[in-house]
Amino acid sequence: VSNIITIVGGGLAGLTLGILLRKQNHRVTIYEAGNYPRHRVCGEFLNGAGAVLLQQIMAQATTPVPVTGSGAAVAFFNSNRRLIKVQLPNPGLIISRWDFDAFLAAEFQALGGELLSGVRWRGNEGSEGIVFATGRTIDRSEKGFRFLGIKVHLKLQMDLDLEMHFRKNGYVGLTKLPGGFANLCGLFKFDRPVPGLKAGYRSFLAGETGSVLWNRLRDAAWLEESFWFCVRFSFGSGSVWANRLSLGDSFEMIPPFTGNGMSLALEMAFATEPWITRFAEGKISWTEVVRQANRDLVRLTRWRMISARLIQTFLLRASERPMLFRFLEIPGVWRRLYGLTR
Ligand SMILES: Cc1cc2nc3c(=O)[nH]c(=O)nc-3n(C[C@H](O)[C@H](O)[C@H](O)COP(=O)(O)OP(=O)(O)OC[C@H]3O[C@@H](n4cnc5c(N)ncnc54)[C@H](O)[C@@H]3O)c2cc1C
């Protein structure tokens, strides 16, 4: 018996899983609502175990691999000064999502996978052999806070590899891309929609006049075609449903300041592939796959998610932020917090 696997969502989690399953020769179809290449709202800094997994995929690739940089020099700023400068224990990979998603898609197809791009899947959610890798969950509530994510590429010289600028209602990351470019990506929290965002996003992102970030962006050239944003997403909380297997952000989304969401998407694909393979080979039932894989996903993510959310709560609450910053400046604290989210 050989069971067919359907993956809904051709982002990092879905494509990575597809590649791993094709390497075992299983029949896989991926439905992707969008097309490649495409920009995504992302800091483009891949850090943690996922960076090693990606290098593994790239080392065995049959299609041209994307240009990547690597970086470990990071600094944190508030509006008027630099708080700390640190060296990451392991350098992160810097990779443009424009290239990254397209590379994985090409690799999946080169390995014989069926990729239906530009096709939104609308099947029966309860069917066997379906893996959901559909990305961020939309927050449908009309009340409470909304999250807004924005990204744009810039022509900007950077000395450090990553700068994190904390703002009143969010944070902005600047990542040094190869060739004198930079990726700017921000996450903001609001209790109502932001008017005129598309037209006024430059001044919105630069923030308070005279702040460190505002000065930093004064001479930047903005690459308008790379501007992308997403709104009204929720961070979810581990969608462990009896009959459903979800990966990546659709399982649970880690707060972006960790720079760990892409890593988790890859880690989750690697963690669940052995169970899905056993189903594809007709050795275990789909119910068993869902049970075992969900258990592994909870183990992989639980403490990282809890710690990251707690830190993000402090980061986004104006009254508590000064306390967190003072705490961050104590030697060794930053490294501890960093370790908790990995
Ligand atoms: C502001 C911000 C900054 C971030 N910065 C970083 C960072 O610096 N480093 C990092 O590691 N992570 C970062 N992340 C997180 C990272 O982008 C995500 O964790 C990662 O993209 C998750 O991959 P995924 O495959 O789960 O989802 P996605 O990459 O979102 O892919 C999901 C795909 O599913 C498709 N889809 C959805 N529904 C359907 C359907 N019904 N049929 C067909 N297709 C469908 C969508 O079109 C999409 O392509 C950031 C996120 C945000 C919001």
PDBQT file of the ligand as one rigid body, heavy atoms in Angstrom, charges set to zero:
ROOT
HETATM    1  C1  LIG A 401       6.867  40.758  11.130  1.00  0.00    +0.000 C 
HETATM    2  C2  LIG A 401       7.462  39.392  11.007  1.00  0.00    +0.000 A 
HETATM    3  C3  LIG A 401       8.856  39.233  11.007  1.00  0.00    +0.000 A 
HETATM    4  C4  LIG A 401       9.436  37.959  10.938  1.00  0.00    +0.000 A 
HETATM    5  N1  LIG A 401      10.795  37.838  10.952  1.00  0.00    +0.000 NA
HETATM    6  C5  LIG A 401      11.371  36.605  10.970  1.00  0.00    +0.000 A 
HETATM    7  C6  LIG A 401      12.788  36.449  11.017  1.00  0.00    +0.000 A 
HETATM    8  O1  LIG A 401      13.572  37.398  11.004  1.00  0.00    +0.000 OA
HETATM    9  N2  LIG A 401      13.289  35.183  11.092  1.00  0.00    +0.000 N 
HETATM   10  C7  LIG A 401      12.489  34.097  11.108  1.00  0.00    +0.000 A 
HETATM   11  O2  LIG A 401      13.018  32.970  11.208  1.00  0.00    +0.000 OA
HETATM   12  N3  LIG A 401      11.140  34.211  11.015  1.00  0.00    +0.000 NA
HETATM   13  C8  LIG A 401      10.561  35.428  10.942  1.00  0.00    +0.000 A 
HETATM   14  N4  LIG A 401       9.206  35.550  10.839  1.00  0.00    +0.000 N 
HETATM   15  C9  LIG A 401       8.391  34.327  10.816  1.00  0.00    +0.000 C 
HETATM   16  C10 LIG A 401       8.448  33.577   9.479  1.00  0.00    +0.000 C 
HETATM   17  O3  LIG A 401       8.195  34.445   8.419  1.00  0.00    +0.000 OA
HETATM   18  C11 LIG A 401       7.385  32.478   9.525  1.00  0.00    +0.000 C 
HETATM   19  O4  LIG A 401       7.486  31.795  10.748  1.00  0.00    +0.000 OA
HETATM   20  C12 LIG A 401       7.530  31.474   8.384  1.00  0.00    +0.000 C 
HETATM   21  O5  LIG A 401       7.313  32.096   7.158  1.00  0.00    +0.000 OA
HETATM   22  C13 LIG A 401       6.509  30.356   8.579  1.00  0.00    +0.000 C 
HETATM   23  O6  LIG A 401       6.500  29.492   7.474  1.00  0.00    +0.000 OA
HETATM   24  P1  LIG A 401       5.161  28.690   7.117  1.00  0.00    +0.000 P 
HETATM   25  O7  LIG A 401       5.519  27.752   6.048  1.00  0.00    +0.000 OA
HETATM   26  O8  LIG A 401       4.545  28.165   8.357  1.00  0.00    +0.000 OA
HETATM   27  O9  LIG A 401       4.137  29.782   6.590  1.00  0.00    +0.000 OA
HETATM   28  P2  LIG A 401       4.228  30.698   5.288  1.00  0.00    +0.000 P 
HETATM   29  O10 LIG A 401       5.623  30.914   4.870  1.00  0.00    +0.000 OA
HETATM   30  O11 LIG A 401       3.370  31.880   5.604  1.00  0.00    +0.000 OA
HETATM   31  O12 LIG A 401       3.507  29.814   4.175  1.00  0.00    +0.000 OA
HETATM   32  C14 LIG A 401       2.142  29.476   4.217  1.00  0.00    +0.000 C 
HETATM   33  C15 LIG A 401       1.642  29.336   2.775  1.00  0.00    +0.000 C 
HETATM   34  O13 LIG A 401       0.355  28.710   2.760  1.00  0.00    +0.000 OA
HETATM   35  C16 LIG A 401      -0.389  29.240   1.663  1.00  0.00    +0.000 C 
HETATM   36  N5  LIG A 401      -1.806  28.936   1.902  1.00  0.00    +0.000 N 
HETATM   37  C17 LIG A 401      -2.579  29.309   2.957  1.00  0.00    +0.000 A 
HETATM   38  N6  LIG A 401      -3.828  28.793   2.838  1.00  0.00    +0.000 NA
HETATM   39  C18 LIG A 401      -3.839  28.076   1.672  1.00  0.00    +0.000 A 
HETATM   40  C19 LIG A 401      -4.839  27.288   0.990  1.00  0.00    +0.000 A 
HETATM   41  N7  LIG A 401      -6.073  27.115   1.482  1.00  0.00    +0.000 N 
HETATM   42  N8  LIG A 401      -4.517  26.681  -0.194  1.00  0.00    +0.000 NA
HETATM   43  C20 LIG A 401      -3.264  26.834  -0.690  1.00  0.00    +0.000 A 
HETATM   44  N9  LIG A 401      -2.278  27.555  -0.098  1.00  0.00    +0.000 NA
HETATM   45  C21 LIG A 401      -2.563  28.167   1.075  1.00  0.00    +0.000 A 
HETATM   46  C22 LIG A 401      -0.022  30.721   1.687  1.00  0.00    +0.000 C 
HETATM   47  O14 LIG A 401      -0.227  31.305   0.415  1.00  0.00    +0.000 OA
HETATM   48  C23 LIG A 401       1.465  30.674   2.074  1.00  0.00    +0.000 C 
HETATM   49  O15 LIG A 401       2.317  30.706   0.949  1.00  0.00    +0.000 OA
HETATM   50  C24 LIG A 401       8.599  36.809  10.855  1.00  0.00    +0.000 A 
HETATM   51  C25 LIG A 401       7.194  36.964  10.811  1.00  0.00    +0.000 A 
HETATM   52  C26 LIG A 401       6.630  38.236  10.890  1.00  0.00    +0.000 A 
HETATM   53  C27 LIG A 401       5.124  38.380  10.845  1.00  0.00    +0.000 C 
ENDROOT
TORSDOF 0
